[in-house]
Every structure is written in C-alpha cells, then in structure tokens.
Amino acid sequence: MDSPLGSSVVGQPSVVGQLVDAVRAALAAAADPAKAPGMRAYMKSEMPFLGVQKGPRERALRPVFAEHPLATAGQWEAAALRLWRQAGFREERYGAIALTGHRPYRAFWTPDALPLYQEMISTGAWWDYVDELASRRIGPLLATSPAAVRPVMLRWSRNQDRWLRRTSIICQLGAKQDTDLDLLYACIEANLDDRDFFLRKAIGWALRAYAWTDPDEVRRYVAAHADRLSPLSRREALRNVGP
C-alpha cells in the first residue's frame, strides 16, 4: 500500500513516486531559464520558476499523466499533495493542480477532495493558484454535489483566510443560469465590509460574470447595495452592462 507521500517498497518508488519524478523531469526538460525571472517577478513569487509557460507546461504534462496512471483516489491525492508540498518550483504546484483536474480521474472529483483543495488554497495563498481551484475544481464540485459543498462555501465565506473567502465568492463564475444566487449573495454579504483588494475584486468579478446571464438582476443588486459595495466592486460588476 502506498504511504501518504508515496513509497511502497524500500528502495523502489511507488506509482505515486514514479509519477511525481516524471512530472518534475518533464517540467525541467521544458524549462526556459530566460523566462523564469520575468515569470517570478510578474507573480511576485517567493518560490522560483523554471520558466515553463502554460502551453509548454500542458504539452509536457499530458504524456506524463497518460504514462503513469493512478488506480485509486488515495494515490491521486497522494501524488497531488507530494507535488504540492515538496515543490521546489512554482510550475510543480501548477502540475499538482493540473493532476487534480485530469479527466481520467473524474471519479475522484467528490466532496472527499475538499480537504485537498482547501490545503492548496490556504497554503498557496495567491490568485494564480486560488482562482484556478475556485472556478475549475470547487465550482464544478458545487454543481454536482450542492448538498455537501454549499455549507462548506458558507463557512469559507466567513473564514479568517481571505483566500477561502475569495473562493466562496468566485466559485460560481461559470455557472451562468445555474448560479445559486442565494449562495452567491450570502458569500458576498459576508465580505461586503472588508477592505481587502482581492475580496473586493472577487465580488465585482462574480457579479460581472452573472451579469452576462441576468444584467437587470445585477444592476438591481448593485443599486440596492450601493452604500456598501466598494467603488472597485461596483465598477467591475457593471463593466459590461452599464448602470
């Protein structure tokens, strides 16, 4: 049986270890050191970059994931956590997030994965990680398992961790007509008085996304909460629909 971080037989890497090693090797092979300083500066990252931009990164990881399949949810989670926790370069954490979204592992996309995503959000603590996890992992999970995920989003909306709060606000960006408005408004309400830039931006972004589906409702909401919404949130919410 694999250990949590992936070594099953002394001296021999497990399937988890083999995948993790292969991901690291593929990313290193695709690295462009000349791009690394600029990428690090743009992301204001303490962790260094290899210099692998999104397109090359996806092309490098696709065959690795195919060649090193994981049979169980435990292996999938262990591989993602090992890549995440032991990352020496930011791209390795991007690889961990990509692994959680690899379609052959759809059966593992259940509420049981919430602690994994929560760790990534809280320890990643920056928008490049958080926005991907919020919109492409938490949002779809909310759509398929609302009874389990909805109460978690309500708790996250009032968590001391601003990144969990941001996640609760923007997790429905792609929901369109299936948006749970009561949940969206509850998560916004919990953060209306916070002066944090990333939360104010998130509120405006979430409202702007829903405005494509129901602009009149977003105009109504902004007008009704004009005294509490920050100028940034109002501006973002109405950017594409006008006052």
Secondary structure, DSSP 8 states (H G I E B T S, - for coil): ---TTS--BTTB--HHHHHHHHHHHHHHHT--TTTHHHHHHHHT-SS------HHHHHHHHHHHHHHS---SHHHHHHHHHHHHHT-SSHHHHHHHHHHHT-GGGGGG-SGGGHHHHHHHHHHH-SHHHHHHHIIIIIHHHHHH-HHHHHHHHHHHTTSS-HHHHHHHHHTTTT-GGG--HHHHHHHHHTTTT---HHHHHHHHHHHHHHHTT-HHHHHHHHHHTTTTS-HHHHHHHTTTT--
